[in-house]
Amino acid sequence: MVRSIRSVVERLDATQHHLSNHLVDRGPDGLVVQCYVLAQHVRTIDGETETFTFGGRYTDRLRDGERLQIAHRQLEVLWSIGMSSILHA
């Protein structure tokens, strides 16, 4: 997870994620945590500042153990505005 996120974040000049309305449930294999996300991304390309913002929901499955760890994360994007290509190009 860290490697895949790092490959995106390293391209950006700035990013900020706001998480809210957390719900925690116990599932058969550990905890299931859901929250809303508002994610803003900024990148300068050829002297122009481009942005991409989306709103959505994270669903995380956490492993119980000595420490809680995210075993799986799913992102459902509900809306977006701007240039999503700044995350990949």
C-alpha positions, 0 to 999 in steps of 0.5 A, spaced: 500 500 500 505 504 501 509 503 495 503 504 490 501 511 494 508 513 494 508 513 486 502 517 486 504 522 491 511 523 489 508 526 483 504 531 486 506 538 489 501 538 495 495 533 497 491 533 503 485 528 505 480 530 510 476 524 513 470 524 517 464 520 519 468 514 521 463 508 522 467 501 526 464 494 526 466 488 528 467 483 522 468 476 521 476 477 520 477 483 524 474 490 524 471 494 518 472 501 518 468 506 513 469 514 513 468 519 508 474 522 504 475 529 501 481 529 497 485 534 494 491 534 489 495 539 486 501 539 481 504 544 477 505 542 469 509 546 464 508 552 469 501 551 470 498 549 477 493 543 476 488 540 481 484 534 482 479 533 487 474 528 489 469 526 494 468 518 496 468 513 501 474 508 504 472 502 507 478 499 510 478 491 513 483 491 519 486 485 522 486 484 529 492 483 533 498 486 537 497 492 532 491 494 528 493 494 521 489 495 514 489 489 510 485 491 505 482 498 503 477 500 498 475 507 495 469 508 492 469 515 488 462 519 489 464 525 485 470 528 482 472 535 479 479 537 475 484 533 472 485 526 474 491 525 469 495 529 474 495 523 479 498 518 473 502 522 468 
